[in-house]
Amino acid sequence: MMTSRLSSRLAATALLMALGACSVLEPAQPEAMPASPPFAAGWQEHTSALFNMGPGPTAGTTLWKVSGLLPRGTYEVISRQGDRARLLEGHRFEVDGAVNKEIHIVLPFAGGSIEALDERYVLNQAGTK
């Protein structure tokens, strides 16, 4: 009888935990991915994934590492889902070609595919240079 109650409680606890895990909602995206981003044709071939290094130095931030294989140039940071992407305004960096130099970027909490895009493929920036 005692074993029966214990196994019933364990089963109920497991069921509640499973239901709780199912009820977790996806975090709301601040902006939807545009169907046609403001990028030049062929932009998809000129991106490089950034590496998620975990939580950033302050709450609500994430630390990202830039690939050491990027050629010299200036890059914009984008959030990408397939052929859809959006520019993360105000987040850019420059690769100067220095040997063994590590570049880290702190972004507001972001999940998914965060990538570097050569600035030459960002159309809305072309008129400001």
N, C-alpha and C positions, 0 to 999 in steps of 0.2 A: 504494500500500500504506500509506504514512504517512497519507494523507488518509483512507483507510478506517478506520484505527485512531482517528484524531482524531474523526471523525464518530460512531464507535461509542461513544467515551467521552462525547462531548457528549450523545448520545441517552441513555446510561445515567444521566448526571448529571441530565438533565431529568426522566427517569422517577423517579429517587429523590426529587427535589424535589417532584414532583407527588404522589407517595405520602406524603411527609412532610406536605404541606399537607392531605391528606385525613385524616391520622391525628390532627390536632389535636382535642382533646376540648373540649366546652363546659365552662366553669367550673361547678362544683357550686353550686347555689343553697342558701343557708343555711336558708331556710324555703320551703316550697311555698306557692303562692298559694292562699288559702282559696276554696272554691267560693262561699260567701256571706260576704263581708267584713263586719266590724262597723260598717257605715255605714248611714245612713238612706236611705230610698227616694229615688231621683233623684240620688244622689251623683255619677253620671257626668257630669251637666251642670254640675257646680260644681267642676270641676278645671281646672287650667291647667298646661301643660307647663313644666318647667324646662329651661334650655338648658345643655348640657354644654360647659364651657369647657376641658376637658382635665384633665391631672393636677393634683392638689392640692398643697399646700405640703409635705406629708410623703408618704413612700412608702405606697402602698396607699390613697390617698385621691383623690377626684375633686372638682373645683370646679364648682358649678352656679350659674347666674345666674337670678334671679327676674324674670319679666316685669314691666315697668314699668306695665302696664295693669291690674294687679290692684287692685280696690277696697280701701279700708281694711278691716282685720280681722286675725284671727289664723288662720294656716294650718298644717296638718299636712302632712308630706311622706309620699307614698305611692309604692310601686313598682307599676306597673299593666301588666296584659296583658289587653286587651279589657275584659270585665266582671268580671274577677278582679283583686284588688289586695290588697296588704298594707301595713299601717302601718309606717313606719320609726320605731320607738319612739325617743323622745327628740329627734326632729328636727322642730322647729316654728319659725315666724318670724312676725313681725308687720309689717304694712304700715301705716304711719302717714299716708300721703298726701303726704309731703314731695316737692316738685318736684325732679326730676333726681337723686333718691336711688337708688343702685344697691344691691341686696341680693344678696350671694353666700353660698352655703352650701357647707361642706366636708363631704362624706359619705365613709364608708368606700367603697372601690371598689364601684361599682354600675353595671351596664349596663342597657339597656332603657329603658323609659319611666318616668322619674321625674317626678312631678307634685305640685302643691300642691293640697290639698283644704281648703275652708273648714271650720274646726273644728266648725261647727254640724252637720255631717253625720257626725261621728265619734261613734257611739253610746256607746262605752265611756268617753268623757270626760265625758258629760253629768252623771253622778252625782257627779263630783268637783268641780264648780264651784259 
